[in-house]
Amino acid sequence: PIAEIDYERSLLFMAFGAIYLGGFQYLYQVQVFKRLFDVDAFTSQSWEEKIKDIPGLQALGAQTLLDLFVLTLIYLPTFYIFKAGVFSGSMDPSVWASSGIDSYTHNFAKDEFDLIRVWLPADLICFSIPMYLRLPVRHVVSFVWTAYLSFSRGGH
């Protein structure tokens, strides 16, 4: 029923999705990665060609490692800061940052284990498919991941 919708959590997902997924991911996974890696050459190949393309596989590995680094050091703290901004009851951004970073450090080991289990294989797929599919596929995985992270860390 509509009365049971958690509007605060919905606001969190909306704001986080627009800023992080809609803006930041496009910037770094399309614009930055296209400058750092020859993504079009690798992603336009058949799977048979990709398996034989050693420089392309090395770039795939580098993109995956870079993304896991970004997820660990940018995504997770940002997620917890957004969550604190919605649920802390404070309008002070320093409280959001402090509470968010506390949650990030408290949950780090479990989050990092889960992050690698989900994002390592997801990244290998996302960075192997054509660029026009990269973000749509990523957003589906991100939605499920963010929902899992939110629900597994408790409501507020």
Backbone hydrogen bonds, N-H to C=O, Kabsch-Sander energy under -0.5 kcal/mol:
donor,donor_aa,acceptor,acceptor_aa,energy
4,E,1,P,-1.6
5,I,2,I,-1.4
7,Y,5,I,-1.2
10,S,6,D,-2.2
11,L,7,Y,-2.4
12,L,8,E,-2.2
13,F,9,R,-2.4
14,M,10,S,-2.3
15,A,11,L,-2.8
16,F,12,L,-2.8
17,G,13,F,-2.6
18,A,14,M,-2.4
19,I,15,A,-2.4
20,Y,16,F,-2.4
21,L,16,F,-1.1
22,G,17,G,-2.7
23,G,18,A,-0.6
23,G,19,I,-0.6
24,F,19,I,-2.0
25,Q,20,Y,-2.4
27,L,23,G,-2.3
28,Y,24,F,-2.6
29,Q,25,Q,-2.7
30,V,26,Y,-1.6
31,Q,26,Y,-1.6
32,V,27,L,-2.1
33,F,28,Y,-1.4
34,K,30,V,-1.8
35,R,31,Q,-1.0
35,R,32,V,-0.6
36,L,32,V,-2.2
37,F,33,F,-2.9
39,V,37,F,-1.9
42,F,38,D,-1.4
43,T,39,V,-2.7
44,S,40,D,-1.4
45,Q,42,F,-1.4
50,K,46,S,-2.5
51,I,47,W,-1.9
52,K,48,E,-0.7
52,K,49,E,-0.6
53,D,49,E,-0.9
53,D,50,K,-0.8
54,I,52,K,-1.4
57,L,53,D,-2.7
58,Q,54,I,-2.4
59,A,55,P,-2.2
60,L,56,G,-2.3
61,G,57,L,-2.4
62,A,58,Q,-2.4
63,Q,59,A,-2.8
64,T,60,L,-2.2
65,L,61,G,-2.6
66,L,62,A,-2.6
67,D,63,Q,-2.5
68,L,64,T,-2.5
69,F,65,L,-2.1
70,V,66,L,-2.4
71,L,67,D,-3.2
72,T,68,L,-2.1
73,L,69,F,-2.7
74,I,70,V,-2.6
75,Y,70,V,-2.1
76,L,71,L,-2.4
78,T,74,I,-2.1
79,F,75,Y,-3.1
80,Y,76,L,-2.2
81,I,77,P,-2.3
82,F,78,T,-2.6
83,K,79,F,-2.5
84,A,80,Y,-2.3
85,G,81,I,-2.2
86,V,82,F,-1.6
87,F,83,K,-2.5
88,S,84,A,-2.5
95,V,92,D,-1.2
96,W,92,D,-1.5
97,A,93,P,-2.7
98,S,94,S,-2.4
99,S,95,V,-2.9
100,G,96,W,-2.9
101,I,97,A,-2.7
102,D,98,S,-2.1
103,S,99,S,-2.3
104,Y,100,G,-2.5
105,T,101,I,-2.6
106,H,102,D,-2.5
107,N,103,S,-2.4
108,F,105,T,-0.6
111,D,107,N,-2.9
112,E,108,F,-3.1
113,F,109,A,-2.0
114,D,110,K,-2.5
115,L,111,D,-3.2
116,I,112,E,-2.2
117,R,113,F,-2.0
118,V,114,D,-2.2
119,W,115,L,-3.2
120,L,116,I,-1.5
122,A,118,V,-1.6
123,D,119,W,-3.0
124,L,120,L,-1.9
125,I,121,P,-1.6
126,C,122,A,-3.3
127,F,123,D,-2.9
128,S,125,I,-1.7
129,I,125,I,-1.2
133,L,130,P,-2.0
134,R,130,P,-0.9
134,R,131,M,-0.6
135,L,131,M,-0.7
137,V,133,L,-2.4
138,R,134,R,-2.4
139,H,135,L,-3.0
140,V,136,P,-1.6
141,V,137,V,-2.1
142,S,138,R,-3.1
143,F,139,H,-2.4
144,V,140,V,-2.0
145,W,141,V,-2.9
146,T,142,S,-3.1
147,A,143,F,-2.3
148,Y,144,V,-2.5
149,L,145,W,-3.0
150,S,146,T,-2.5
151,F,147,A,-2.7
152,S,148,Y,-3.0
153,R,149,L,-1.1
154,G,151,F,-1.2
